[in-house]
């Protein structure tokens, strides 16, 4: 009987960067605080809007990458099943 060795590799993290959602900007409930810090609050909202657009792009890129990987894995599995006669 011939011994066959299998090398099991731990899953490797995706090479895609992590898609981290930006932190929602603070919106004061007090109108005086909103007025006092209007420039800072406005900037926080503008940064959030730019960051959320980057986040959406990242998610779309990751979705496309994962879809392609799943397609390739499915093909690999089909070839495996052919090899083992299932």
C-alpha positions as CSV (number, residue, x, y, z in Angstrom):
1,X,0.0,0.0,0.0
2,X,1.4,3.4,-1.0
3,X,1.4,6.2,1.5
4,X,0.2,9.5,0.4
5,X,1.1,12.7,2.3
6,X,-1.1,15.7,2.3
7,X,0.1,19.2,3.1
8,X,-2.7,21.2,4.7
9,X,-2.1,24.9,4.5
10,X,-3.9,27.3,6.8
11,X,-6.1,29.7,5.0
12,X,-4.3,32.8,3.9
13,X,-5.9,36.2,4.4
14,X,-7.1,37.9,1.2
15,X,-4.6,40.1,-0.4
16,X,-7.4,42.7,-0.8
17,X,-7.3,45.5,1.7
18,X,-9.9,45.3,4.5
19,X,-13.0,47.3,3.8
20,X,-13.6,49.2,7.0
21,X,-16.7,51.4,7.3
22,X,-16.0,55.0,8.3
23,X,-17.2,56.2,11.6
24,X,-20.5,58.1,11.4
25,X,-20.0,61.8,12.1
26,X,-21.3,63.2,15.4
27,X,-24.4,65.4,15.1
28,X,-25.0,67.5,18.1
29,X,-28.6,67.8,19.3
30,X,-27.9,71.2,20.7
31,X,-28.3,74.0,18.1
32,X,-25.8,76.2,19.9
33,X,-23.1,73.5,19.8
34,X,-23.9,72.9,16.1
35,X,-23.5,76.6,15.5
36,X,-20.3,76.8,17.6
37,X,-18.7,73.9,15.9
38,X,-20.2,74.3,12.4
39,X,-16.9,74.3,10.5
40,X,-15.6,71.2,12.3
41,X,-19.0,69.4,11.9
42,X,-19.2,70.3,8.2
43,X,-15.7,69.0,7.7
44,X,-16.5,65.7,9.5
45,X,-19.5,65.2,7.2
46,X,-17.5,65.9,4.1
47,X,-14.8,63.5,5.1
48,X,-17.4,60.9,5.9
49,X,-19.1,61.3,2.5
50,X,-15.7,60.8,0.7
51,X,-14.8,57.9,3.0
52,X,-18.1,56.1,2.5
53,X,-17.7,56.3,-1.3
54,X,-14.2,54.7,-0.9
55,X,-15.8,52.1,1.3
56,X,-18.5,51.3,-1.3
57,X,-15.8,50.9,-4.0
58,X,-13.8,48.6,-1.7
59,X,-16.8,46.4,-1.0
60,X,-17.5,46.2,-4.8
61,X,-13.9,45.2,-5.5
62,X,-13.9,42.6,-2.7
63,X,-17.2,41.2,-4.0
64,X,-15.8,40.9,-7.5
65,X,-12.6,39.2,-6.1
66,X,-14.6,36.8,-3.9
67,X,-16.9,35.9,-6.8
68,X,-14.0,35.1,-9.1
69,X,-12.3,33.1,-6.3
70,X,-15.5,31.1,-5.7
71,X,-15.8,30.4,-9.5
72,X,-12.2,29.1,-9.5
73,X,-12.7,27.0,-6.4
74,X,-15.8,25.5,-7.9
75,X,-13.9,24.6,-11.0
76,X,-11.1,23.1,-8.9
77,X,-13.7,21.0,-7.0
78,X,-15.1,19.7,-10.2
79,X,-11.6,18.6,-11.3
80,X,-11.0,17.0,-7.9
81,X,-14.3,15.1,-8.2
82,X,-13.2,13.9,-11.7
83,X,-9.9,12.7,-10.3
84,X,-11.4,10.7,-7.5
85,X,-14.2,9.4,-9.6
86,X,-17.2,10.9,-7.8
